[in-house]
Amino acid sequence: MNRMKCLSPARFGGLLPAAIALCAVAAPLPASAAACRATDFTDNPLSSWSEVQRLSFVTEMTRTEYDKLKAAPEDSPNHYTLITQSEGISEAREAAYKKL
């Protein structure tokens, strides 16, 4: 079966383009979704970032990111003293805000 025929607007009574446009208007992406987010830390470890970049990241990191970085050993390129010395994610964020 031809996939293009299955998805053709004629099959949906010409409503497919209107439905797609409506979804785009009803659920726009937030501006932050367009930005690239580093959560893997394998291509760009924290040690390769500037201090301002690290501090900015800490202010917006997720719980998963915090947990991963908190467990980083001292010899890891992802070890960041501000995170490892913090009691929790809130304290790390506050410390980063103060330094910024």
N, CA and C atoms as an extended XYZ file, in Angstrom:
300
Properties=species:S:1:pos:R:3:atomname:S:1:resname:S:1:resid:I:1 pbc="F F F"
N         0.836       -1.186        0.000 N   MET     1
C         0.000        0.000        0.000 CA  MET     1
C         0.878        1.245        0.000 C   MET     1
N         0.522        2.242       -0.733 N   ASN     2
C         1.274        3.469       -0.843 CA  ASN     2
C         1.056        4.330        0.403 C   ASN     2
N         2.130        4.625        1.121 N   ARG     3
C         1.998        5.414        2.353 CA  ARG     3
C         1.486        6.821        2.088 C   ARG     3
N         1.934        7.405        1.004 N   MET     4
C         1.485        8.753        0.687 CA  MET     4
C        -0.025        8.781        0.475 C   MET     4
N        -0.564        7.719       -0.093 N   LYS     5
C        -2.004        7.664       -0.305 CA  LYS     5
C        -2.718        7.565        1.048 C   LYS     5
N        -2.126        6.793        1.973 N   CYS     6
C        -2.751        6.642        3.292 CA  CYS     6
C        -2.818        7.965        4.041 C   CYS     6
N        -1.806        8.812        3.830 N   LEU     7
C        -1.746       10.075        4.560 CA  LEU     7
C        -2.235       11.262        3.746 C   LEU     7
N        -2.820       10.995        2.623 N   SER     8
C        -3.247       12.099        1.777 CA  SER     8
C        -4.415       12.848        2.424 C   SER     8
N        -4.468       14.176        2.219 N   PRO     9
C        -5.562       14.965        2.780 CA  PRO     9
C        -6.934       14.511        2.305 C   PRO     9
N        -6.987       13.950        1.075 N   ALA    10
C        -8.268       13.488        0.545 CA  ALA    10
C        -8.842       12.377        1.408 C   ALA    10
N        -7.986       11.535        1.949 N   ARG    11
C        -8.442       10.426        2.794 CA  ARG    11
C        -9.148       10.956        4.038 C   ARG    11
N        -8.739       12.092        4.527 N   PHE    12
C        -9.330       12.670        5.731 CA  PHE    12
C       -10.314       13.785        5.401 C   PHE    12
N       -10.808       13.782        4.202 N   GLY    13
C       -11.783       14.783        3.801 CA  GLY    13
C       -11.203       16.186        3.743 C   GLY    13
N        -9.917       16.285        3.494 N   GLY    14
C        -9.277       17.592        3.399 CA  GLY    14
C        -9.039       18.252        4.742 C   GLY    14
N        -9.269       17.550        5.835 N   LEU    15
C        -9.134       18.146        7.167 CA  LEU    15
C        -7.744       17.986        7.781 C   LEU    15
N        -6.902       17.161        7.189 N   LEU    16
C        -5.590       16.913        7.775 CA  LEU    16
C        -4.756       18.188        7.907 C   LEU    16
N        -4.606       19.003        6.860 N   PRO    17
C        -3.814       20.225        7.038 CA  PRO    17
C        -4.404       21.155        8.106 C   PRO    17
N        -5.710       21.231        8.185 N   ALA    18
C        -6.340       22.080        9.193 CA  ALA    18
C        -6.081       21.538       10.597 C   ALA    18
N        -6.124       20.211       10.738 N   ALA    19
C        -5.867       19.602       12.046 CA  ALA    19
C        -4.423       19.820       12.471 C   ALA    19
N        -3.488       19.705       11.536 N   ILE    20
C        -2.078       19.936       11.862 CA  ILE    20
C        -1.860       21.386       12.258 C   ILE    20
N        -2.445       22.312       11.532 N   ALA    21
C        -2.308       23.729       11.857 CA  ALA    21
C        -2.902       24.032       13.220 C   ALA    21
N        -4.037       23.423       13.534 N   LEU    22
C        -4.673       23.643       14.829 CA  LEU    22
C        -3.784       23.144       15.966 C   LEU    22
N        -3.161       21.990       15.779 N   CYS    23
C        -2.257       21.459       16.804 CA  CYS    23
C        -1.067       22.381       16.999 C   CYS    23
N        -0.557       22.942       15.928 N   ALA    24
C         0.594       23.829       16.039 CA  ALA    24
C         0.239       25.102       16.797 C   ALA    24
N        -0.989       25.585       16.621 N   VAL    25
C        -1.422       26.788       17.319 CA  VAL    25
C        -1.786       26.477       18.768 C   VAL    25
N        -2.397       25.337       18.994 N   ALA    26
C        -2.872       24.989       20.328 CA  ALA    26
C        -1.739       24.587       21.261 C   ALA    26
N        -0.657       24.033       20.712 N   ALA    27
C         0.423       23.547       21.568 CA  ALA    27
C         1.776       24.006       21.059 C   ALA    27
N         2.057       25.307       21.124 N   PRO    28
C         3.356       25.771       20.651 CA  PRO    28
C         4.455       25.305       21.597 C   PRO    28
N         5.647       25.105       21.062 N   LEU    29
C         6.775       24.703       21.887 CA  LEU    29
C         7.280       25.891       22.694 C   LEU    29
N         7.661       25.676       23.931 N   PRO    30
C         8.250       26.772       24.691 CA  PRO    30
C         9.598       27.139       24.086 C   PRO    30
N        10.031       28.348       24.329 N   ALA    31
C        11.291       28.818       23.765 CA  ALA    31
C        12.451       27.954       24.208 C   ALA    31
N        12.401       27.428       25.412 N   SER    32
C        13.501       26.616       25.914 CA  SER    32
C        13.605       25.274       25.202 C   SER    32
N        12.539       24.818       24.569 N   ALA    33
C        12.573       23.542       23.875 CA  ALA    33
C        13.458       23.610       22.642 C   ALA    33
N        13.630       24.783       22.109 N   ALA    34
C        14.467       24.932       20.929 CA  ALA    34
C        15.949       24.892       21.278 C   ALA    34
N        16.285       25.203       22.495 N   ALA    35
C        17.682       25.218       22.902 CA  ALA    35
C        18.199       23.799       23.100 C   ALA    35
N        19.449       23.614       22.808 N   CYS    36
C        20.059       22.304       22.996 CA  CYS    36
C        20.353       22.110       24.483 C   CYS    36
N        20.025       20.969       25.008 N   ARG    37
C        20.221       20.707       26.433 CA  ARG    37
C        21.205       19.567       26.592 C   ARG    37
N        22.227       19.774       27.357 N   ALA    38
C        23.237       18.740       27.580 CA  ALA    38
C        22.881       17.949       28.821 C   ALA    38
N        22.490       16.704       28.639 N   THR    39
C        22.189       15.862       29.792 CA  THR    39
C        23.026       14.598       29.790 C   THR    39
N        23.761       14.368       28.725 N   ASP    40
C        24.549       13.152       28.623 CA  ASP    40
C        25.941       13.344       29.219 C   ASP    40
N        26.526       14.481       29.056 N   PHE    41
C        27.844       14.843       29.581 CA  PHE    41
C        28.970       13.987       29.014 C   PHE    41
N        28.735       13.229       27.952 N   THR    42
C        29.817       12.439       27.384 CA  THR    42
C        30.556       13.216       26.316 C   THR    42
N        29.863       14.009       25.532 N   ASP    43
C        30.513       14.806       24.493 CA  ASP    43
C        31.125       16.086       25.066 C   ASP    43
N        30.443       16.686       26.018 N   ASN    44
C        30.901       17.935       26.618 CA  ASN    44
C        30.863       17.834       28.134 C   ASN    44
N        31.927       17.338       28.746 N   PRO    45
C        31.923       17.247       30.207 CA  PRO    45
C        31.928       18.640       30.821 C   PRO    45
N        31.493       18.734       32.041 N   LEU    46
C        31.423       20.029       32.721 CA  LEU    46
C        32.779       20.728       32.776 C   LEU    46
N        33.850       19.967       32.831 N   SER    47
C        35.178       20.579       32.907 CA  SER    47
C        35.534       21.359       31.645 C   SER    47
N        34.854       21.093       30.535 N   SER    48
C        35.129       21.821       29.298 CA  SER    48
C        34.316       23.117       29.189 C   SER    48
N        33.399       23.327       30.125 N   TRP    49
C        32.560       24.523       30.108 CA  TRP    49
C        33.220       25.635       30.911 C   TRP    49
N        32.848       26.862       30.613 N   SER    50
C        33.322       27.990       31.419 CA  SER    50
C        32.566       27.977       32.750 C   SER    50
N        33.079       28.713       33.716 N   GLU    51
C        32.426       28.756       35.036 CA  GLU    51
C        31.009       29.319       34.933 C   GLU    51
N        30.825       30.319       34.108 N   VAL    52
C        29.486       30.906       33.932 CA  VAL    52
C        28.531       29.886       33.329 C   VAL    52
N        28.995       29.094       32.371 N   GLN    53
C        28.150       28.066       31.773 CA  GLN    53
C        27.767       27.015       32.817 C   GLN    53
N        28.727       26.598       33.621 N   ARG    54
C        28.429       25.606       34.663 CA  ARG    54
C        27.427       26.156       35.667 C   ARG    54
N        27.629       27.380       36.109 N   LEU    55
C        26.707       27.980       37.081 CA  LEU    55
C        25.313       28.131       36.492 C   LEU    55
N        25.232       28.558       35.255 N   SER    56
C        23.926       28.704       34.600 CA  SER    56
C        23.231       27.354       34.482 C   SER    56
N        23.996       26.327       34.143 N   PHE    57
C        23.427       24.996       34.039 CA  PHE    57
C        22.884       24.533       35.388 C   PHE    57
N        23.641       24.740       36.444 N   VAL    58
C        23.226       24.281       37.776 CA  VAL    58
C        21.921       24.942       38.189 C   VAL    58
N        21.707       26.184       37.831 N   THR    59
C        20.470       26.867       38.219 CA  THR    59
C        19.240       26.247       37.578 C   THR    59
N        19.418       25.500       36.479 N   GLU    60
C        18.275       24.921       35.771 CA  GLU    60
C        18.343       23.412       35.614 C   GLU    60
N        19.274       22.757       36.268 N   MET    61
C        19.413       21.313       36.081 CA  MET    61
C        18.223       20.554       36.657 C   MET    61
N        17.996       19.389       36.106 N   THR    62
C        16.910       18.533       36.572 CA  THR    62
C        17.399       17.670       37.731 C   THR    62
N        16.483       17.018       38.387 N   ARG    63
C        16.836       16.118       39.493 CA  ARG    63
C        17.747       14.996       38.997 C   ARG    63
N        17.460       14.446       37.836 N   THR    64
C        18.269       13.364       37.269 CA  THR    64
C        19.689       13.848       36.998 C   THR    64
N        19.809       15.032       36.423 N   GLU    65
C        21.130       15.593       36.154 CA  GLU    65
C        21.888       15.816       37.460 C   GLU    65
N        21.202       16.345       38.459 N   TYR    66
C        21.834       16.580       39.756 CA  TYR    66
C        22.339       15.268       40.356 C   TYR    66
N        21.496       14.259       40.360 N   ASP    67
C        21.872       12.972       40.943 CA  ASP    67
C        23.077       12.371       40.222 C   ASP    67
N        23.094       12.482       38.921 N   LYS    68
C        24.193       11.936       38.136 CA  LYS    68
C        25.498       12.675       38.442 C   LYS    68
N        25.432       13.990       38.517 N   LEU    69
C        26.633       14.782       38.783 CA  LEU    69
C        27.076       14.698       40.239 C   LEU    69
N        26.142       14.548       41.133 N   LYS    70
C        26.473       14.412       42.557 CA  LYS    70
C        27.288       13.143       42.784 C   LYS    70
N        27.020       12.110       42.008 N   ALA    71
C        27.714       10.827       42.152 CA  ALA    71
C        29.037       10.779       41.394 C   ALA    71
N        29.388       11.816       40.663 N   ALA    72
C        30.626       11.813       39.882 CA  ALA    72
C        31.838       11.783       40.811 C   ALA    72
N        32.778       10.870       40.576 N   PRO    73
C        33.975       10.815       41.423 CA  PRO    73
C        34.864       12.047       41.218 C   PRO    73
N        35.760       12.294       42.156 N   GLU    74
C        36.611       13.497       42.102 CA  GLU    74
C        37.479       13.571       40.858 C   GLU    74
N        37.896       12.453       40.331 N   ASP    75
C        38.768       12.461       39.153 CA  ASP    75
C        37.991       12.517       37.834 C   ASP    75
N        36.676       12.592       37.909 N   SER    76
C        35.823       12.648       36.723 CA  SER    76
C        35.821       14.057       36.127 C   SER    76
N        35.758       14.169       34.783 N   PRO    77
C        35.649       15.499       34.178 CA  PRO    77
C        34.293       16.159       34.467 C   PRO    77
N        33.355       15.402       35.017 N   ASN    78
C        32.049       15.949       35.373 CA  ASN    78
C        31.943       16.275       36.859 C   ASN    78
N        33.021       16.140       37.598 N   HIS    79
C        33.004       16.490       39.022 CA  HIS    79
C        32.941       18.010       39.143 C   HIS    79
N        32.018       18.481       39.934 N   TYR    80
C        31.867       19.918       40.155 CA  TYR    80
C        31.638       20.112       41.638 C   TYR    80
N        32.578       20.746       42.301 N   THR    81
C        32.571       20.871       43.754 CA  THR    81
C        31.288       21.512       44.268 C   THR    81
N        30.777       22.484       43.557 N   LEU    82
C        29.543       23.149       43.985 CA  LEU    82
C        28.413       22.137       44.149 C   LEU    82
N        28.352       21.161       43.266 N   ILE    83
C        27.297       20.145       43.334 CA  ILE    83
C        27.610       19.106       44.404 C   ILE    83
N        28.837       18.617       44.412 N   THR    84
C        29.170       17.539       45.351 CA  THR    84
C        29.121       17.990       46.806 C   THR    84
N        29.353       19.263       47.069 N   GLN    85
C        29.309       19.757       48.445 CA  GLN    85
C        27.920       20.220       48.873 C   GLN    85
N        26.974       20.219       47.969 N   SER    86
C        25.627       20.674       48.308 CA  SER    86
C        24.848       19.578       49.027 C   SER    86
N        23.933       20.001       49.870 N   GLU    87
C        23.060       19.059       50.592 CA  GLU    87
C        21.981       18.493       49.671 C   GLU    87
N        21.571       19.281       48.712 N   GLY    88
C        20.514       18.869       47.788 CA  GLY    88
C        20.480       19.791       46.591 C   GLY    88
N        19.563       19.527       45.691 N   ILE    89
C        19.473       20.305       44.456 CA  ILE    89
C        19.135       21.779       44.727 C   ILE    89
N        18.297       22.033       45.708 N   SER    90
C        17.932       23.416       46.032 CA  SER    90
C        19.139       24.214       46.506 C   SER    90
N        19.954       23.594       47.346 N   GLU    91
C        21.143       24.272       47.852 CA  GLU    91
C        22.148       24.530       46.726 C   GLU    91
N        22.270       23.578       45.814 N   ALA    92
C        23.177       23.756       44.677 CA  ALA    92
C        22.707       24.910       43.798 C   ALA    92
N        21.416       24.968       43.562 N   ARG    93
C        20.867       26.059       42.749 CA  ARG    93
C        21.092       27.409       43.419 C   ARG    93
N        20.835       27.490       44.718 N   GLU    94
C        21.036       28.744       45.456 CA  GLU    94
C        22.491       29.190       45.404 C   GLU    94
N        23.406       28.248       45.597 N   ALA    95
C        24.825       28.583       45.550 CA  ALA    95
C        25.226       29.092       44.164 C   ALA    95
N        24.682       28.485       43.130 N   ALA    96
C        24.981       28.918       41.768 CA  ALA    96
C        24.432       30.316       41.494 C   ALA    96
N        23.190       30.569       41.970 N   TYR    97
C        22.612       31.915       41.810 CA  TYR    97
C        23.468       32.970       42.492 C   TYR    97
N        23.951       32.668       43.685 N   LYS    98
C        24.774       33.638       44.422 CA  LYS    98
C        26.069       33.936       43.694 C   LYS    98
N        26.664       32.944       43.058 N   LYS    99
C        27.917       33.148       42.338 CA  LYS    99
C        27.722       33.867       41.012 C   LYS    99
N        26.527       33.718       40.439 N   LEU   100
C        26.258       34.409       39.184 CA  LEU   100
C        26.084       35.883       39.464 C   LEU   100
